[in-house]
Amino acid sequence: MLARQRQAAILEMIRQRGGVRVSQLVGRFGVSDMTIRRDLEVLAERGLVDKVHGGATLVGPGPGDEPGFAAKSLRQRAEKRAIAERAAALVEPGMAVALSAGTTTAALATLLADVRGLTVVTNSIPVSEALHQHPGADQTVVLTGGIRTPSDALTGPVAEAAISALNVDVLFLGVHGMSPRTGFTTPNLLEAGTDRCLVGAARRLVVLADHTKWETIGMATIAPLSEADVLVTDAGLPEEARDQLAGQVGELIVVGTD
């Protein structure tokens, strides 16, 4: 296969899936890691894809564009892991917690599997799967039903009805974007409604958002910045953004990625 043909095939895979890993492309096309990285560089220079650590995704989304879970999971992996580790320290045995959909909340779920007596409410299929990988754990997992979105969230009237009957100690909320003007946002209208129900069910709101979410704006607002009791982000967040957020959220926690 010629390089141009391979690059066209790679682009089509990324369009279909939202993102791919270098290792997937090496296996698919039977070429070296370096060859695939050169192909991705060519596509990135043409403005067709965004290169990320370990792969590539579609170019930057607009307010109504929603990347799939697989594509988002390739982005800022170290930052998301550090944020999840800090968030896990806020969870104590016996608590009732809710985890919204998102790749950072999914990373948090993998760290909560051994917390005893925990009840977890979630509308996220990946979060539920991460917790169910430990069948011997002393936990209760409540997965809402609903309409599935590209981010593997369960949303809509069924999910909202289930959540409205529940009360939890803390909600860990993943977001698409955050801005002083628009608050915490998502590109999916159904998901915004379900997330607002989760916020209403929680005594405390902890938002998990890496630095790339700053001034990213989705179509629908979930909550104003001032509604967050805690915001956990990473050290990539600019100082100016930290100053603005510190004046609006209850507590701003900034983690490193070393």
Beta strands, then each sheet from edge to edge (+ up, - down):
strand 1: 19-21
strand 2: 49-52
strand 3: 55-58
strand 4: 96-99
strand 5: 118-122
strand 6: 139-143
strand 7: 147-148
strand 8: 154-155
strand 9: 168-174
strand 10: 177-179
strand 11: 183-186
strand 12: 202-208
strand 13: 220-223
strand 14: 230-234
strand 15: 251-255
sheet 1: 1+ 3- 2+
sheet 2: 6+ 5+ 4+ 9+ 12+ 14+ 15+
sheet 3: 7+ 8-
sheet 4: 10+ 11- 13+
end
